[in-house]
Amino acid sequence: MRLHIVFALALGFLTSCSAQKKIKGDKDVISVNGNLTTGINTVEVGEGIELELAQSNINNYVLTTDRNLTSVIQFEVRDSVLRIMPSMRITRSKELNVYLKLQNPQHIILNDNTKFESPGMINAPDFTITARESSDFKFKLRSEKTRFNLSGNANGSATVSTGNLDIKMSGRTDLKGDFDATSSVFTLKDNAEFQPEGKTETLNLTSSDRGDYKGRRFEAEEASLTLSGRTATAINTSENLTLFAQDKANISSYGKGEISINALKDDAAIEKK
């Protein structure tokens, strides 16, 4: 039993030491390229990496970074998931960029201090972006179903044309962009801030804590709001607005939509603009 305990402690110590390995870039920037298997639809990006995505009929990448970091950045494919991760903690680099060509991008996962950009239009039947911590993104998308899952201090902007739009934001996240959708469902909590432009036929908005929805320039034909906490909500409707608000929720209503108040409790207030 003692031998097992000593072995476990030693293994834990070695694992801890391995997790703490650090490396600093040598400032000698080079580019290396590689081919990837087909069937990839999900990309997860590790800390500090900048990803530029181009939709293409082939799957490959170009890694541009300090020479001594090229072996540190790992490209691992398992099932349909490509994980681009550093094997050591990179404390400094002159450049750390991955230019990725992918046939069928459907899910992008951004971890702490990562950046994602796609200058061209992404076309996908179903697309999800998951952005965590201090990640940042900017992209254009045409899709039937689109999901945003933002947490931590993630922020970004997007231009999206879609059928179903589902956006979940928590923490101190910040999202802006132009959205054209048939059906939209937005969920904001903590200190999330969302400033959309564009239009949707139907909108279901749930906002709590200090969620800030700046939707004056995002027109919904019909909208249903469920608001609580100290939320601030600017809503634009052309036909109907249904409202349930409590606590100190504050609502500014724009457009010609008729307002139906199911509940306006506590210190909640609405103002017609």
N, C-alpha and C positions, 0 to 999 in steps of 0.2 A: 504493500500500500504506500509506504514512504517513497519507494522508487517511482511509483506512478505520480505522486504529488510533485516530487522534484522534477520529473520529466515535464509535467504540465506547466510548472512555473518557468522552466527553462524555455519551453516552447512559446509561452506568452511573452517572455522577455525578448526573444528573437523576433517574434512577430511585431512587437512594439518598435524595436530598433529599425526593422525593415520599413515600417510605415513612416518613419521619421526621416528616411533618406532624402536628401535634397541635392539639387544640381542647379548651376547657373550657366546660362548660355555663354558661348565663347565669342559671340558677335560676328562670327564668320558665316554669313547667311548663304545657304545653298538650297536648291530644290531637288527633290527626289520624287519619282512617280511610281505608281503601282496599279495593277489591274485587280478588280474585285469580281466575285462570283455574281451570277444573276440571282434574282429572287429577293434581293434586299428591299425592304419597304420602310424600315425604321432605322433612324440614326440617333445614337446617343453621343453627346460631345462632352469631354472632360474639361476640368478646370483650366481656364486661361486660353483655350483654343478658339480661334476665329474661323468659322466655317462659312464658305461661300458655295452655294449650291446651284448647279445648272442641270435642268432636266435634259436628258440625252437618251439615245438608243443604246448606249454602252455604260458600263459601270467601271469607273476608275477614279484615281485621285492624284493630285500633286500636292506634296507637303513642302512648304517653304519655311525654313527655320534655321536657327544656329546649327552649325555642323555637328556639334557634340550632342545635340538634342534629337537628331534624326532617329537614333536607335531607341530613344526614350518614348517616343510617341508610337503607341501600339494600335494597329488596325485589326480588330478581332471580329470575325463574322460567326454568329451562331444562329442557326435557323434563318430567320429573315431579318435579324438585327445586326447592324454594324455599330460596334462600339469603338470610338476614337478616344483613347485615354492615355495620359502620361503614366509611365510605370514608376516615376519618382516625382517628388514635389519640385516643380520648376519655380525657383525664386525670382529669376529674371531671364528675359529673352529679348533679343533685338526684334525678332519676328516669330510668330507662331500661327501660321495660316494654312488651312486645308481647303484646296479647291476641289470640290467633289462633283463628279458627273454621275447621275443616278437615273435609271429608267422610270422607276415607280415610287417616288417618295410619298409616304402616307403619314409618317409620324416623326417629328423632330423633338428630341429631348435635350434640353440645355441645362447644364449644371452650373455651379458657381463661377462667376466671372467669365462666362463664355459669350460669344457673339455669333449671330447667324444672320446671313443676308442672302437674298436671291434676287439679283437684278432683273431677271426675266420672269415671265409668268409661269407659275406652277399649275399644272392641270392634273387633278386627281379626283376620283369619285368620292373619296373619303379622306379627310386630312385633319390631323391633330398636331398642335404644338403644345408641348409641356415646357414651361420656363420657370426655373427655380432660382432662388437667391439673387445674386446681382447679375443675372444674364440680360442680354439685350438682343433685339431682333428687328428685322425690317424685310418684308417680302410682299409679293403679289400672288394672289391665288384665285383660281376658278375651280369650284368643287360643288358636289351635291350636298355633302355633309361636312361641316367645319366645326372644330372644337378648339377652344383656347383654355388651357389650365395654367394659371399664373399664380405664383406664390413667392414669399420672401420679398425681395426688392426688385423683382423682374420688371422690365419695362420694354416697350416696343411700339412699333407702328405697322399697320398692314392695310393693303387694299384687297378687298375680298368680294367676290361675287359667288353667292351660294344659295342653295335651297333652304337648308336648316343650319342655323347658326347658334352654337351653344358656347357661352363664355362664362368661365368661373374665375374669380379673382379674389385673392386674400392677401394679408400682409400689407406691405406698402407698395403694391404693384401699381403700374401706370400704363395705360393702353390708349393709343390714339389711332385714327385711321378712317378709311372710307369703306362702308359696308353696305352691300346691296343684297338683301335676303328676303325669302318668302316668310319664314318663321324664325323668330329670335327668342332665345331664353338667356337672360343675363342674371348672374348671381354675384353680388359684391358684398364683402364683409371686411372687418378690420378697417384699414385706412386705404382701401383700394380706390383708385381714381380712373374713370373711364370717360373718354371724350370722343364719341363716334360722330361721323357724318354719314349721310346716305339715307336709305329708306328700308322699310320692312312692312309686310302686310300685317303681321301680328307680333306683339312683343309681350313677353312675360318677364317682369323685372322684380327680383327680390334683393333688397339692400338692407344691411344691418350695421351695427356699430357706428363707424364714421365713414361709411361708403359714400363716395361722391360721384354721382352720375350726371355728366354734363351733356345731355342729349338734345339740346335745343335745335341742333342742325341734323338730327337723325329723326326723320318723320315716320311714325307708325300709323297705319290706318286704325288699328285697334290695339289698345294697351291695357295690361292688368298689372298693377303695382302692389307689392307687399313691402311696407317700409317700417323700420323700427330704429331705435337708438337715436343718434344725432346725425342721421343721414341727411345729405343735401341732394335733391333730385330736380333736374330740369328736364321736362318731358314735352315732346311735341307730337300731338295726335291730330289726325284729320277727320276721324269719325267718332270713336268712342274711347273713353278713358274710365276704367274701373279702379277704385282706390281703397286700400286698407292701410291706414297709417296710425302709428302710436308712438309713445315716448316723446322725443323732441324732433321727430322727422319734419323736414321742411321741403315743400314741393312748390316748384314754379311750373305752371302749365302754359304751354304755347300751342298755337294752332286753333283749328275750328272744332275740335272734337268735343262732344258732349261729355260732361263729367258726372259719373255715378259714384257716390261715396258710400261704400259699405260700412266703413268705420273711420272716424277721425278722433282718436282717443288722446288723453293726457294733454300734452302741449303741442301735439302735431298740428301743422298749419299748411294750408294750400293757398296759393295766390294765382289768379288768372292774369296772364300777361297779354 
